[in-house]
Amino acid sequence: MEISAIERLRNTMRGAVLCPGQDGYDAARTIPNAMIDRRPAAIARCTGAADVIACVRFARELDLLVSVRGGGHSIAGKAVCDGGLMIDLSLMKGIRVDPRRRTVRAETGVKLGEFDRETQAFGLATTQGVVPTVGMSGLTLGGGWGHLHGKYGLAIDNVISADVVTADGRLLPANDSENQDLFWGIRGGSGNFGVVTALEFRLHDVGPVFGGAMFYPAAKAKEVLHFWRGFVEASPDELVTQGGSLSLPDGQRVFGVAACYCGPIAEGEKLLKPLRALATPVADMLGPMSYIQIQSMFEPFFPPGRHVYTKSNFFRSLSDEAIEVLVQFVARSPSPHTFAPFLEHWNGAATRVPVTDTAFPHRQVSWNLLLWSMWESPSDTEKNIQWTRECYETMRPFLAGGAYGNYVTDEGEAIAREAYGPNYDRLVSLKNKYDPTNFFRMNHNIKPLAARSA
Ligand SMILES: Cc1cc2nc3c(=O)[nH]c(=O)nc-3n(C[C@H](O)[C@H](O)[C@H](O)COP(=O)(O)OP(=O)(O)OC[C@H]3O[C@@H](n4cnc5c(N)ncnc54)[C@H](O)[C@@H]3O)c2cc1C
């Protein structure tokens, strides 16, 4: 990009514009997944919606590729582009809780830990994910599964309104009464329709929870899975569980089940007793804790700078045969940092929302399979990717054709169709209306008709 063009952008921005070689450029383009090493021609460090509007107008005029960085945790690395303009929202940290209305309005550079900290100051919370360094905006726009989803729905189910800078450089409100189609689309359609500069959420009373994790010897995986599958069938909305094959910090390979009961502590303790009595654990780390504590529980397992490759899909059903095949991969990953095979239980409020109420469609499923491979050295990349693929292909007969977009590395139309499922065609119509030239395409992309024929 020519220097005169960069200067022109700088003159229209309150935030800085960084170019290769400048202080801060490398830090701003680096994201947690070390597999991604892209170099935008310029990085616009936005300070508010006006900067975002300036970026969109500028990139349109110069026909630049654009990427949008919220928290930068997309495994596929969609926050960063090669060449082009990276619209960096990570400095946009404004957040205000309204305790009377029980709402929060947050700018889209806010991370989950920051979000939880502000809402918990008032004893309030809403569903977000389970690792505090992840971005609130990317997570929410893709769906947003977490410890409260059984009781209060996914993150998107709690969104009341959004401010969206669309491809024509306008700032549009999107909510139940204004631009309702856009409001539908951003709740699951990720960044396909514009740059979301702020999100407003409904909040709920959330006090201390009963939760943590049980770690069993890896050899007990089959027994644990059979028990866990039956145990959650009758579990209340307040209980959210996830678990699988992982290594403890001392390197010991275990099969863990993490739980969060968001209700009276004594009831959670009673409910989880059978899980604790299931077998002799390597460690029992269940107990009462603050919501902030349980939201930070996974953080040490996901430091930035590791190589990450993931595959994910929902189970058609967690059958005996599926368990039989799954346990063959427990404790077999080439890397001790990997979480795979790993399962999330999807239950309660999130699964009662009709499939077409939001763009996010995966509402009628109980178990999500995650193969979350992580390793340190680039020389280990090939064997880790190969293992992940082999595990996925072996599990494929048991999987539904529908992936949670927030968890997958792979791209392309087939993945987008899996991610958006039965809502795909409606999303294409919306894309035709709001982004007919596919200006926003660094995402699980919904191709508008014009881009398709081109
Ligand atoms: C360690 C780890 C733990 C995770 N845990 C969970 C979990 O518990 N639950 C869960 O549901 N997911 C979880 N995820 C997945 C997570 O939801 C996605 O990776 C999500 O994309 C991260 O959002 P981000 O803002 O950090 O990422 P980014 O890479 O910044 O953004 C992801 C995508 O969204 C787009 N985007 C981001 N912000 C905006 C915006 N404001 N406007 C328009 N487009 C935007 C980006 O362009 C990109 O395409 C986890 C991921 C990691 C790496």
The ligand as a Gaussian input file, in Angstrom:
#p B3LYP/6-31G(d) Opt

LIG

0 1
 C       -8.509000     -21.324000      24.181000
 C       -9.857000     -21.228000      23.543000
 C      -10.996000     -21.505000      24.298000
 C      -12.270000     -21.397000      23.735000
 N      -13.375000     -21.652000      24.506000
 C      -14.614000     -21.504000      23.964000
 C      -15.786000     -21.726000      24.745000
 O      -15.730000     -22.048000      25.911000
 N      -16.984000     -21.576000      24.147000
 C      -17.109000     -21.216000      22.825000
 O      -18.237000     -21.092000      22.361000
 N      -16.019000     -20.982000      22.085000
 C      -14.781000     -21.125000      22.605000
 N      -13.671000     -20.927000      21.839000
 C      -13.829000     -20.624000      20.416000
 C      -14.021000     -19.134000      20.213000
 O      -15.376000     -18.835000      20.423000
 C      -13.619000     -18.718000      18.794000
 O      -12.270000     -19.026000      18.595000
 C      -13.888000     -17.256000      18.547000
 O      -13.772000     -17.040000      17.167000
 C      -12.921000     -16.361000      19.275000
 O      -13.295000     -15.022000      19.165000
 P      -12.182000     -13.876000      19.157000
 O      -12.878000     -12.577000      19.121000
 O      -11.190000     -14.134000      20.221000
 O      -11.456000     -14.230000      17.797000
 P      -11.093000     -13.421000      16.465000
 O      -10.079000     -14.302000      15.814000
 O      -10.726000     -12.029000      16.728000
 O      -12.441000     -13.462000      15.664000
 C      -13.027000     -14.658000      15.213000
 C      -13.869000     -14.384000      13.967000
 O      -14.909000     -13.470000      14.287000
 C      -14.750000     -12.252000      13.558000
 N      -15.004000     -11.159000      14.475000
 C      -14.526000     -11.022000      15.739000
 N      -15.013000      -9.913000      16.294000
 C      -15.789000      -9.337000      15.363000
 C      -16.585000      -8.161000      15.345000
 N      -16.669000      -7.384000      16.426000
 N      -17.270000      -7.855000      14.234000
 C      -17.216000      -8.662000      13.139000
 N      -16.491000      -9.784000      13.097000
 C      -15.785000     -10.118000      14.197000
 C      -13.316000     -12.266000      13.061000
 O      -13.147000     -11.522000      11.905000
 C      -13.070000     -13.738000      12.832000
 O      -13.607000     -14.127000      11.596000
 C      -12.395000     -21.015000      22.379000
 C      -11.248000     -20.740000      21.617000
 C       -9.988000     -20.837000      22.191000
 C       -8.784000     -20.545000      21.356000

